[in-house]
Amino acid sequence: MNVINTKKLPKEMLNNFFTTHWGSPQMVISSGVYNCSELDGFAILNTEDQIIGLITYVICNNECEIISLDSLEEGKGIGTILVQEVERAAHHHKCGRVTLVTTNDNLLALRFYQKRGFHLVKIHRNAVGRAREIKPEIPLIGIDGIPIRDEIELEKRLED
């Protein structure tokens, strides 16, 4: 699979992707408010030049945080490849760890990240309620009918 830096993609393409999959390019999480179409990231395109995988991240104070990850074709290694690209970028920038948050309903993400060496490190209780004050379109009910309330923070320590 061919991984492309998101800076090489048209901004409109990124905006459309995030609007389709997240309601808007704006991501509101406990660490801040981000415009995902402006963040560093990587994408994988299919043969029709459509995005089938996309990851965004920020690096601040030698720490890397994954802000979004989407894989539209499950079970093909797309998510794994994108996470590995971010880990390489983090290592290049001398980051000691990669972190991320996901919501309490996202059991698939929790399984995915733990299988790739991430550890659960913190629960941000009611963080999604605070995020809804900024982005009200965040749904109340998530995957499998689970109320979306909390963020779960995960981290992976990087080897030197």
OpenMM code with the backbone's topology and positions (N, CA, C; nanometers):
from openmm import Vec3, app, unit

residues = "MET ASN VAL ILE ASN THR LYS LYS LEU PRO LYS GLU MET LEU ASN ASN PHE PHE THR THR HIS TRP GLY SER PRO GLN MET VAL ILE SER SER GLY VAL TYR ASN CYS SER GLU LEU ASP GLY PHE ALA ILE LEU ASN THR GLU ASP GLN ILE ILE GLY LEU ILE THR TYR VAL ILE CYS ASN ASN GLU CYS GLU ILE ILE SER LEU ASP SER LEU GLU GLU GLY LYS GLY ILE GLY THR ILE LEU VAL GLN GLU VAL GLU ARG ALA ALA HIS HIS HIS LYS CYS GLY ARG VAL THR LEU VAL THR THR ASN ASP ASN LEU LEU ALA LEU ARG PHE TYR GLN LYS ARG GLY PHE HIS LEU VAL LYS ILE HIS ARG ASN ALA VAL GLY ARG ALA ARG GLU ILE LYS PRO GLU ILE PRO LEU ILE GLY ILE ASP GLY ILE PRO ILE ARG ASP GLU ILE GLU LEU GLU LYS ARG LEU GLU ASP".split()
positions = [
    Vec3(0.0842, -0.1189, 0.0000),
    Vec3(0.0000, 0.0000, 0.0000),
    Vec3(0.0873, 0.1234, 0.0000),
    Vec3(0.0441, 0.2217, -0.0734),
    Vec3(0.1197, 0.3445, -0.0876),
    Vec3(0.0721, 0.4478, 0.0140),
    Vec3(0.1619, 0.4888, 0.1025),
    Vec3(0.1302, 0.5878, 0.2054),
    Vec3(0.1712, 0.7254, 0.1540),
    Vec3(0.0803, 0.8214, 0.1678),
    Vec3(0.1031, 0.9572, 0.1190),
    Vec3(0.0923, 1.0546, 0.2363),
    Vec3(0.1833, 1.1489, 0.2434),
    Vec3(0.1736, 1.2558, 0.3420),
    Vec3(0.0508, 1.3399, 0.3072),
    Vec3(-0.0306, 1.3719, 0.4071),
    Vec3(-0.1547, 1.4459, 0.3805),
    Vec3(-0.1288, 1.5860, 0.3261),
    Vec3(-0.0095, 1.6392, 0.3468),
    Vec3(0.0230, 1.7717, 0.2920),
    Vec3(0.0229, 1.7695, 0.1393),
    Vec3(0.0336, 1.6497, 0.0792),
    Vec3(0.0335, 1.6371, -0.0665),
    Vec3(-0.1072, 1.6203, -0.1242),
    Vec3(-0.2090, 1.6149, -0.0379),
    Vec3(-0.3464, 1.5990, -0.0829),
    Vec3(-0.4175, 1.7337, -0.0863),
    Vec3(-0.5124, 1.7505, -0.1783),
    Vec3(-0.5895, 1.8759, -0.1814),
    Vec3(-0.6665, 1.8959, -0.0509),
    Vec3(-0.6641, 2.0172, -0.0010),
    Vec3(-0.7327, 2.0479, 0.1257),
    Vec3(-0.8816, 2.0154, 0.1166),
    Vec3(-0.9408, 2.0403, 0.0009),
    Vec3(-1.0837, 2.0115, -0.0173),
    Vec3(-1.1116, 1.8622, -0.0005),
    Vec3(-1.0205, 1.7787, -0.0486),
    Vec3(-1.0350, 1.6340, -0.0337),
    Vec3(-1.0352, 1.5949, 0.1139),
    Vec3(-0.9447, 1.6555, 0.1912),
    Vec3(-0.9379, 1.6277, 0.3348),
    Vec3(-1.0624, 1.6797, 0.4058),
    Vec3(-1.1027, 1.8011, 0.3740),
    Vec3(-1.2243, 1.8565, 0.4351),
    Vec3(-1.3449, 1.7686, 0.4080),
    Vec3(-1.3601, 1.7224, 0.2848),
    Vec3(-1.4729, 1.6358, 0.2492),
    Vec3(-1.4672, 1.5043, 0.3259),
    Vec3(-1.3480, 1.4481, 0.3383),
    Vec3(-1.3328, 1.3223, 0.4110),
    Vec3(-1.3766, 1.3396, 0.5566),
    Vec3(-1.3261, 1.4425, 0.6233),
    Vec3(-1.3598, 1.4608, 0.7643),
    Vec3(-1.5061, 1.4983, 0.7831),
    Vec3(-1.5631, 1.5729, 0.6916),
    Vec3(-1.7045, 1.6070, 0.7014),
    Vec3(-1.7896, 1.4813, 0.6878),
    Vec3(-1.7521, 1.3955, 0.5950),
    Vec3(-1.8262, 1.2704, 0.5748),
    Vec3(-1.8158, 1.1778, 0.6952),
    Vec3(-1.6968, 1.1642, 0.7520),
    Vec3(-1.6738, 1.0631, 0.8553),
    Vec3(-1.6807, 1.1149, 0.9987),
    Vec3(-1.6678, 1.2461, 1.0186),
    Vec3(-1.6683, 1.3018, 1.1541),
    Vec3(-1.7673, 1.4171, 1.1720),
    Vec3(-1.8389, 1.4526, 1.0663),
    Vec3(-1.9345, 1.5629, 1.0754),
    Vec3(-1.8732, 1.6971, 1.0408),
    Vec3(-1.7437, 1.7089, 1.0567),
    Vec3(-1.6691, 1.8307, 1.0200),
    Vec3(-1.5206, 1.8002, 1.0388),
    Vec3(-1.4321, 1.8858, 0.9874),
    Vec3(-1.2891, 1.8658, 1.0115),
    Vec3(-1.2484, 1.8943, 1.1568),
    Vec3(-1.3377, 1.9529, 1.2335),
    Vec3(-1.3068, 1.9892, 1.3716),
    Vec3(-1.3145, 1.8670, 1.4626),
    Vec3(-1.2085, 1.8451, 1.5392),
    Vec3(-1.2031, 1.7369, 1.6379),
    Vec3(-1.1880, 1.8020, 1.7747),
    Vec3(-1.2798, 1.7695, 1.8639),
    Vec3(-1.2776, 1.8247, 1.9989),
    Vec3(-1.2522, 1.7094, 2.0954),
    Vec3(-1.1359, 1.7129, 2.1600),
    Vec3(-1.1003, 1.6106, 2.2586),
    Vec3(-1.0390, 1.6805, 2.3796),
    Vec3(-1.0127, 1.6050, 2.4828),
    Vec3(-0.9675, 1.6651, 2.6085),
    Vec3(-0.8372, 1.7421, 2.5949),
    Vec3(-0.7543, 1.7090, 2.4961),
    Vec3(-0.6270, 1.7797, 2.4805),
    Vec3(-0.6393, 1.9082, 2.3981),
    Vec3(-0.7558, 1.9300, 2.3355),
    Vec3(-0.7717, 2.0528, 2.2590),
    Vec3(-0.8729, 2.0408, 2.1469),
    Vec3(-0.8807, 2.1480, 2.0685),
    Vec3(-0.9677, 2.1546, 1.9514),
    Vec3(-0.8767, 2.1626, 1.8291),
    Vec3(-0.8992, 2.0740, 1.7338),
    Vec3(-0.8106, 2.0624, 1.6185),
    Vec3(-0.8911, 2.0678, 1.4890),
    Vec3(-0.8318, 2.1268, 1.3866),
    Vec3(-0.8846, 2.1170, 1.2508),
    Vec3(-0.8030, 2.0065, 1.1842),
    Vec3(-0.8616, 1.8894, 1.1723),
    Vec3(-0.7870, 1.7721, 1.1243),
    Vec3(-0.7336, 1.7899, 0.9834),
    Vec3(-0.8001, 1.8695, 0.9019),
    Vec3(-0.7529, 1.8880, 0.7640),
    Vec3(-0.6256, 1.9715, 0.7583),
    Vec3(-0.5864, 2.0328, 0.8706),
    Vec3(-0.4643, 2.1133, 0.8750),
    Vec3(-0.3507, 2.0451, 0.9519),
    Vec3(-0.3771, 1.9279, 1.0069),
    Vec3(-0.2762, 1.8591, 1.0872),
    Vec3(-0.1822, 1.7764, 0.9996),
    Vec3(-0.0680, 1.7418, 1.0571),
    Vec3(0.0201, 1.6457, 0.9922),
    Vec3(-0.0511, 1.5110, 0.9877),
    Vec3(-0.0204, 1.4334, 0.8868),
    Vec3(-0.0828, 1.3025, 0.8789),
    Vec3(-0.0401, 1.2243, 0.7567),
    Vec3(-0.0994, 1.1079, 0.7450),
    Vec3(-0.0722, 1.0173, 0.6342),
    Vec3(-0.2038, 0.9595, 0.5853),
    Vec3(-0.2069, 0.9279, 0.4557),
    Vec3(-0.3265, 0.8688, 0.3961),
    Vec3(-0.2873, 0.7533, 0.3061),
    Vec3(-0.3814, 0.6650, 0.2866),
    Vec3(-0.3697, 0.5574, 0.1878),
    Vec3(-0.4871, 0.5733, 0.0924),
    Vec3(-0.4574, 0.5735, -0.0376),
    Vec3(-0.5601, 0.5895, -0.1401),
    Vec3(-0.5824, 0.4565, -0.2121),
    Vec3(-0.7059, 0.4378, -0.2622),
    Vec3(-0.7329, 0.3197, -0.3442),
    Vec3(-0.6967, 0.3496, -0.4896),
    Vec3(-0.7261, 0.2571, -0.5792),
    Vec3(-0.6885, 0.2741, -0.7204),
    Vec3(-0.7653, 0.3869, -0.7889),
    Vec3(-0.8767, 0.4306, -0.7283),
    Vec3(-0.9526, 0.5448, -0.7823),
    Vec3(-0.9126, 0.6762, -0.7148),
    Vec3(-0.8006, 0.6753, -0.6430),
    Vec3(-0.7509, 0.7926, -0.5710),
    Vec3(-0.8491, 0.8444, -0.4657),
    Vec3(-0.9215, 0.7523, -0.4038),
    Vec3(-1.0085, 0.7863, -0.2917),
    Vec3(-0.9392, 0.7436, -0.1631),
    Vec3(-0.9559, 0.8232, -0.0586),
    Vec3(-0.8943, 0.7910, 0.0702),
    Vec3(-0.9626, 0.6682, 0.1295),
    Vec3(-0.8824, 0.5668, 0.1635),
    Vec3(-0.9355, 0.4493, 0.2333),
    Vec3(-0.8763, 0.4360, 0.3736),
    Vec3(-0.7798, 0.5200, 0.4052),
    Vec3(-0.7211, 0.5237, 0.5379),
    Vec3(-0.6567, 0.6587, 0.5612),
    Vec3(-0.6732, 0.7116, 0.6821),
    Vec3(-0.6198, 0.8443, 0.7121),
    Vec3(-0.5916, 0.8557, 0.8607),
    Vec3(-0.4747, 0.9093, 0.8927),
    Vec3(-0.4376, 0.9330, 1.0318),
    Vec3(-0.3838, 1.0750, 1.0426),
    Vec3(-0.4175, 1.1432, 1.1529),
    Vec3(-0.3614, 1.2757, 1.1800),
    Vec3(-0.2991, 1.2747, 1.3192),
    Vec3(-0.2036, 1.3650, 1.3380),
    Vec3(-0.1341, 1.3688, 1.4663),
    Vec3(-0.0746, 1.5073, 1.4881),
    Vec3(-0.0384, 1.5331, 1.6129),
    Vec3(0.0340, 1.6552, 1.6491),
    Vec3(0.1551, 1.6147, 1.7325),
    Vec3(0.2611, 1.6933, 1.7196),
    Vec3(0.3797, 1.6750, 1.8024),
    Vec3(0.4020, 1.8045, 1.8785),
    Vec3(0.4121, 1.7905, 2.0105),
    Vec3(0.4326, 1.9069, 2.0972),
    Vec3(0.5174, 1.8621, 2.2157),
    Vec3(0.6235, 1.9363, 2.2424),
    Vec3(0.7111, 1.9069, 2.3570),
    Vec3(0.7579, 1.7614, 2.3588),
    Vec3(0.8042, 1.7142, 2.2459),
    Vec3(0.8581, 1.5787, 2.2320),
    Vec3(0.7575, 1.4698, 2.2657),
    Vec3(0.6288, 1.5017, 2.2484),
    Vec3(0.5247, 1.4013, 2.2610),
    Vec3(0.4392, 1.4054, 2.1366),
    Vec3(0.3936, 1.2895, 2.0935),
    Vec3(0.3119, 1.2770, 1.9738),
    Vec3(0.1733, 1.2280, 2.0155),
    Vec3(0.0709, 1.2952, 1.9661),
    Vec3(-0.0662, 1.2536, 1.9941),
    Vec3(-0.1380, 1.2261, 1.8629),
    Vec3(-0.1916, 1.1061, 1.8498),
    Vec3(-0.2777, 1.0739, 1.7367),
    Vec3(-0.4114, 1.1403, 1.7615),
    Vec3(-0.4574, 1.2184, 1.6648),
    Vec3(-0.5850, 1.2895, 1.6789),
    Vec3(-0.6979, 1.2127, 1.6123),
    Vec3(-0.6725, 1.1568, 1.4956),
    Vec3(-0.7768, 1.0789, 1.4272),
    Vec3(-0.7137, 0.9624, 1.3531),
    Vec3(-0.7907, 0.8560, 1.3408),
    Vec3(-0.7516, 0.7412, 1.2593),
    Vec3(-0.8774, 0.6819, 1.1997),
    Vec3(-0.8786, 0.6695, 1.0681),
    Vec3(-0.9896, 0.6070, 0.9973),
    Vec3(-0.9350, 0.5037, 0.9010),
    Vec3(-0.9921, 0.3852, 0.9055),
    Vec3(-0.9630, 0.2811, 0.8075),
    Vec3(-1.0963, 0.2366, 0.7513),
    Vec3(-1.1178, 0.2608, 0.6228),
    Vec3(-1.2474, 0.2314, 0.5631),
    Vec3(-1.2592, 0.0881, 0.5139),
    Vec3(-1.1490, 0.0163, 0.5101),
    Vec3(-1.1497, -0.1240, 0.4686),
    Vec3(-1.0827, -0.2052, 0.5782),
    Vec3(-1.1646, -0.2592, 0.6662),
    Vec3(-1.1140, -0.3301, 0.7839),
    Vec3(-1.0420, -0.4594, 0.7455),
    Vec3(-0.9462, -0.4974, 0.8281),
    Vec3(-0.8795, -0.6252, 0.8142),
    Vec3(-0.7739, -0.6326, 0.7049),
    Vec3(-0.7353, -0.5177, 0.6495),
    Vec3(-0.6348, -0.5175, 0.5426),
    Vec3(-0.5016, -0.4585, 0.5866),
    Vec3(-0.4907, -0.4226, 0.7147),
    Vec3(-0.3650, -0.3684, 0.7654),
    Vec3(-0.3489, -0.2189, 0.7466),
    Vec3(-0.4527, -0.1509, 0.7000),
    Vec3(-0.4441, -0.0071, 0.6736),
    Vec3(-0.4158, 0.0702, 0.8023),
    Vec3(-0.4942, 0.0452, 0.9057),
    Vec3(-0.4746, 0.1151, 1.0326),
    Vec3(-0.3371, 0.0898, 1.0910),
    Vec3(-0.2921, -0.0336, 1.0840),
    Vec3(-0.1600, -0.0684, 1.1370),
    Vec3(-0.0497, 0.0069, 1.0635),
    Vec3(-0.0576, 0.0101, 0.9315),
    Vec3(0.0429, 0.0816, 0.8523),
    Vec3(0.0450, 0.2292, 0.8902),
    Vec3(-0.0722, 0.2890, 0.9054),
    Vec3(-0.0787, 0.4325, 0.9376),
    Vec3(-0.0240, 0.4611, 1.0777),
    Vec3(-0.0553, 0.3769, 1.1735),
    Vec3(-0.0013, 0.3958, 1.3093),
    Vec3(0.1506, 0.3820, 1.3068),
    Vec3(0.2016, 0.2855, 1.2316),
    Vec3(0.3470, 0.2685, 1.2215),
    Vec3(0.4133, 0.3914, 1.1593),
    Vec3(0.3483, 0.4540, 1.0625),
    Vec3(0.4026, 0.5768, 1.0031),
    Vec3(0.4108, 0.6880, 1.1073),
    Vec3(0.3087, 0.7014, 1.1892),
    Vec3(0.3114, 0.8034, 1.2946),
    Vec3(0.4203, 0.7701, 1.3965),
    Vec3(0.4354, 0.6442, 1.4312),
    Vec3(0.5410, 0.6066, 1.5252),
    Vec3(0.6784, 0.6409, 1.4686),
    Vec3(0.6982, 0.6201, 1.3378),
    Vec3(0.8256, 0.6576, 1.2747),
    Vec3(0.8465, 0.8089, 1.2811),
    Vec3(0.7418, 0.8848, 1.2519),
    Vec3(0.7517, 1.0316, 1.2586),
    Vec3(0.7825, 1.0757, 1.4014),
    Vec3(0.7181, 1.0150, 1.4982),
    Vec3(0.7414, 1.0492, 1.6385),
    Vec3(0.8851, 1.0173, 1.6783),
    Vec3(0.9326, 0.9022, 1.6372),
    Vec3(1.0706, 0.8640, 1.6675),
    Vec3(1.1680, 0.9630, 1.6023),
    Vec3(1.1391, 1.0016, 1.4777),
    Vec3(1.2230, 1.0985, 1.4064),
    Vec3(1.2295, 1.2322, 1.4816),
    Vec3(1.1183, 1.2709, 1.5434),
    Vec3(1.1127, 1.3963, 1.6198),
    Vec3(1.1533, 1.3770, 1.7660),
    Vec3(1.2111, 1.2597, 1.7961),
    Vec3(1.2627, 1.2284, 1.9295),
    Vec3(1.1548, 1.2307, 2.0393),
    Vec3(1.0341, 1.1877, 2.0025),
    Vec3(0.9257, 1.1761, 2.1003),
    Vec3(0.9452, 1.0488, 2.1818),
    Vec3(0.9163, 1.0564, 2.3090),
    Vec3(0.9296, 0.9404, 2.3955),
    Vec3(0.8066, 0.8517, 2.3965),
    Vec3(0.6937, 0.9064, 2.3500),
    Vec3(0.5721, 0.8266, 2.3507),
    Vec3(0.4725, 0.8794, 2.2484),
    Vec3(0.3793, 0.7938, 2.2145),
    Vec3(0.2661, 0.8302, 2.1296),
    Vec3(0.1419, 0.8094, 2.2152),
    Vec3(0.0537, 0.9083, 2.2168),
    Vec3(-0.0696, 0.8990, 2.2939),
    Vec3(-0.1896, 0.9181, 2.2017),
    Vec3(-0.3062, 0.8879, 2.2549),
    Vec3(-0.4314, 0.9135, 2.1840),
    Vec3(-0.5439, 0.8992, 2.2842),
    Vec3(-0.6602, 0.9502, 2.2478),
    Vec3(-0.7812, 0.9242, 2.3252),
    Vec3(-0.8866, 0.8673, 2.2321),
    Vec3(-0.9696, 0.7827, 2.2886),
    Vec3(-1.0868, 0.7325, 2.2184),
    Vec3(-1.2017, 0.7340, 2.3171),
    Vec3(-1.3212, 0.7227, 2.2666),
    Vec3(-1.4379, 0.7275, 2.3548),
    Vec3(-1.4687, 0.5904, 2.4134),
    Vec3(-1.5407, 0.5918, 2.5234),
    Vec3(-1.5696, 0.4697, 2.5982),
    Vec3(-1.6485, 0.3667, 2.5177),
    Vec3(-1.7192, 0.4078, 2.4154),
    Vec3(-1.7994, 0.3137, 2.3355),
    Vec3(-1.7169, 0.2420, 2.2293),
    Vec3(-1.5969, 0.2915, 2.2001),
    Vec3(-1.5209, 0.2443, 2.0845),
    Vec3(-1.4342, 0.1232, 2.1212),
    Vec3(-1.5019, 0.0117, 2.1430),
    Vec3(-1.4335, -0.1107, 2.1833),
    Vec3(-1.3409, -0.1629, 2.0740),
    Vec3(-1.3764, -0.1391, 1.9470),
    Vec3(-1.2887, -0.1797, 1.8365),
    Vec3(-1.1547, -0.1069, 1.8442),
    Vec3(-1.1593, 0.0230, 1.8713),
    Vec3(-1.0350, 0.1003, 1.8821),
    Vec3(-0.9534, 0.0542, 2.0025),
    Vec3(-1.0192, 0.0304, 2.1132),
    Vec3(-0.9466, -0.0157, 2.2321),
    Vec3(-0.8753, -0.1472, 2.2038),
    Vec3(-0.9427, -0.2380, 2.1358),
    Vec3(-0.8802, -0.3658, 2.1000),
    Vec3(-0.7649, -0.3434, 2.0016),
    Vec3(-0.7907, -0.2622, 1.8985),
    Vec3(-0.6906, -0.2359, 1.7952),
    Vec3(-0.5611, -0.1814, 1.8563),
    Vec3(-0.5721, -0.0764, 1.9349),
    Vec3(-0.4521, -0.0124, 1.9887),
    Vec3(-0.3793, -0.1001, 2.0902),
    Vec3(-0.4518, -0.1717, 2.1746),
    Vec3(-0.3848, -0.2575, 2.2723),
    Vec3(-0.3091, -0.3705, 2.2041),
    Vec3(-0.3632, -0.4217, 2.0937),
    Vec3(-0.2931, -0.5270, 2.0202),
    Vec3(-0.1650, -0.4746, 1.9566),
    Vec3(-0.1525, -0.3427, 1.9446),
    Vec3(-0.0348, -0.2805, 1.8834),
    Vec3(0.0556, -0.2145, 1.9866),
    Vec3(0.0427, -0.2573, 2.1117),
    Vec3(0.1365, -0.2159, 2.2148),
    Vec3(0.0981, -0.0946, 2.2968),
    Vec3(-0.0222, -0.0412, 2.2776),
    Vec3(-0.0667, 0.0741, 2.3559),
    Vec3(-0.1256, 0.0258, 2.4883),
    Vec3(-0.1097, 0.1087, 2.5916),
    Vec3(-0.1614, 0.0797, 2.7248),
    Vec3(-0.2637, 0.1852, 2.7641),
    Vec3(-0.3673, 0.1426, 2.8350),
    Vec3(-0.4642, 0.2371, 2.8901),
    Vec3(-0.3988, 0.3075, 3.0081),
    Vec3(-0.4034, 0.4414, 3.0077),
    Vec3(-0.3350, 0.5141, 3.1139),
    Vec3(-0.4244, 0.6091, 3.1928),
    Vec3(-0.5390, 0.6479, 3.1363),
    Vec3(-0.6213, 0.7451, 3.2079),
    Vec3(-0.7627, 0.7461, 3.1501),
    Vec3(-0.8593, 0.7710, 3.2372),
    Vec3(-0.9968, 0.7931, 3.1932),
    Vec3(-1.0313, 0.9383, 3.2230),
    Vec3(-1.0812, 1.0066, 3.1218),
    Vec3(-1.1278, 1.1447, 3.1374),
    Vec3(-1.2805, 1.1380, 3.1483),
    Vec3(-1.3284, 1.1354, 3.2730),
    Vec3(-1.4727, 1.1202, 3.2965),
    Vec3(-1.5497, 1.2398, 3.2431),
    Vec3(-1.6575, 1.2100, 3.1728),
    Vec3(-1.7491, 1.3108, 3.1183),
    Vec3(-1.6826, 1.4082, 3.0216),
    Vec3(-1.5693, 1.3719, 2.9653),
    Vec3(-1.4992, 1.4607, 2.8713),
    Vec3(-1.5817, 1.4861, 2.7456),
    Vec3(-1.6609, 1.3886, 2.7035),
    Vec3(-1.7374, 1.4061, 2.5812),
    Vec3(-1.8505, 1.5067, 2.6024),
    Vec3(-1.9061, 1.5119, 2.7201),
    Vec3(-2.0071, 1.6139, 2.7505),
    Vec3(-1.9493, 1.7538, 2.7363),
    Vec3(-1.8269, 1.7728, 2.7828),
    Vec3(-1.7611, 1.9032, 2.7680),
    Vec3(-1.7313, 1.9315, 2.6215),
    Vec3(-1.6930, 1.8277, 2.5475),
    Vec3(-1.6653, 1.8454, 2.4038),
    Vec3(-1.7916, 1.8849, 2.3283),
    Vec3(-1.9069, 1.8317, 2.3694),
    Vec3(-2.0340, 1.8662, 2.3024),
    Vec3(-2.0693, 2.0137, 2.3175),
    Vec3(-2.0173, 2.0801, 2.4202),
    Vec3(-2.0414, 2.2235, 2.4354),
    Vec3(-1.9804, 2.3008, 2.3187),
    Vec3(-1.8723, 2.2471, 2.2617),
    Vec3(-1.8049, 2.3098, 2.1478),
    Vec3(-1.8550, 2.2513, 2.0162),
    Vec3(-1.8772, 2.1204, 2.0132),
    Vec3(-1.9203, 2.0501, 1.8911),
    Vec3(-2.0466, 1.9699, 1.9249),
    Vec3(-2.1636, 2.0351, 1.9194),
    Vec3(-2.2875, 1.9692, 1.9630),
    Vec3(-2.3309, 1.8498, 1.8781),
    Vec3(-2.2746, 1.8355, 1.7583),
    Vec3(-2.3142, 1.7229, 1.6739),
    Vec3(-2.2533, 1.5896, 1.7169),
    Vec3(-2.1691, 1.5893, 1.8204),
    Vec3(-2.1187, 1.4623, 1.8733),
    Vec3(-2.2385, 1.3842, 1.9264),
    Vec3(-2.2576, 1.2610, 1.8780),
    Vec3(-2.3765, 1.1854, 1.9196),
    Vec3(-2.3751, 1.1500, 2.0680),
    Vec3(-2.4954, 1.1304, 2.1222),
    Vec3(-2.5101, 1.0888, 2.2612),
    Vec3(-2.4888, 0.9387, 2.2775),
    Vec3(-2.5293, 0.8631, 2.1762),
    Vec3(-2.5206, 0.7172, 2.1799),
    Vec3(-2.4239, 0.6725, 2.0713),
    Vec3(-2.3365, 0.5788, 2.1052),
    Vec3(-2.2351, 0.5344, 2.0107),
    Vec3(-2.2537, 0.3907, 1.9679),
    Vec3(-2.1423, 0.3281, 1.9443),
    Vec3(-2.1377, 0.1915, 1.8935),
    Vec3(-2.2081, 0.0968, 1.9910),
    Vec3(-2.2911, 0.0082, 1.9361),
    Vec3(-2.3652, -0.0923, 2.0139),
    Vec3(-2.4571, -0.0309, 2.1188),
    Vec3(-2.5034, 0.0930, 2.0958),
    Vec3(-2.5980, 0.1569, 2.1868),
    Vec3(-2.5368, 0.2047, 2.3171),
    Vec3(-2.4052, 0.2131, 2.3235),
    Vec3(-2.3372, 0.2567, 2.4462),
    Vec3(-2.3384, 0.4096, 2.4522),
    Vec3(-2.3848, 0.4684, 2.5632),
    Vec3(-2.3788, 0.6141, 2.5771),
    Vec3(-2.2342, 0.6626, 2.5712),
    Vec3(-2.2097, 0.7665, 2.4935),
    Vec3(-2.0737, 0.8214, 2.4803),
    Vec3(-2.0562, 0.9291, 2.5863),
    Vec3(-1.9686, 0.9027, 2.6825),
    Vec3(-1.9477, 0.9955, 2.7937),
    Vec3(-1.8008, 1.0278, 2.8179),
    Vec3(-1.7186, 0.9255, 2.8185),
    Vec3(-1.5817, 0.9387, 2.8670),
    Vec3(-1.4810, 0.9204, 2.7541),
    Vec3(-1.3614, 0.9748, 2.7770),
    Vec3(-1.2478, 0.9479, 2.6891),
    Vec3(-1.1509, 0.8574, 2.7647),
    Vec3(-1.0937, 0.7656, 2.6905),
    Vec3(-0.9927, 0.6764, 2.7468),
    Vec3(-0.8610, 0.7104, 2.6781),
    Vec3(-0.7614, 0.7428, 2.7579),
    Vec3(-0.6297, 0.7789, 2.7043),
    Vec3(-0.5410, 0.6553, 2.7011),
    Vec3(-0.4744, 0.6378, 2.5883),
    Vec3(-0.3802, 0.5288, 2.5705),
    Vec3(-0.2442, 0.5862, 2.5354),
    Vec3(-0.1399, 0.5107, 2.5647),
    Vec3(-0.0056, 0.5537, 2.5275),
    Vec3(0.0800, 0.4335, 2.4896),
    Vec3(0.1788, 0.4628, 2.4090),
    Vec3(0.2803, 0.3635, 2.3738),
    Vec3(0.4158, 0.4310, 2.3895),
    Vec3(0.4973, 0.3750, 2.4744),
    Vec3(0.6341, 0.4245, 2.4912),
    Vec3(0.7166, 0.3818, 2.3706),
    Vec3(0.7971, 0.4718, 2.3196),
    Vec3(0.8807, 0.4411, 2.2052),
    Vec3(1.0202, 0.4042, 2.2514),
    Vec3(1.0777, 0.3072, 2.1861),
    Vec3(1.2136, 0.2647, 2.2178),
    Vec3(1.3120, 0.3637, 2.1567),
    Vec3(1.4250, 0.3790, 2.2204),
    Vec3(1.5284, 0.4691, 2.1677),
    Vec3(1.5983, 0.4097, 2.0493),
] * unit.nanometer
topology = app.Topology()
chain = topology.addChain("A")
for resn in residues:
    res = topology.addResidue(resn, chain)
    for name in ("N", "CA", "C"):
        topology.addAtom(name, app.Element.getBySymbol(name[0]), res)
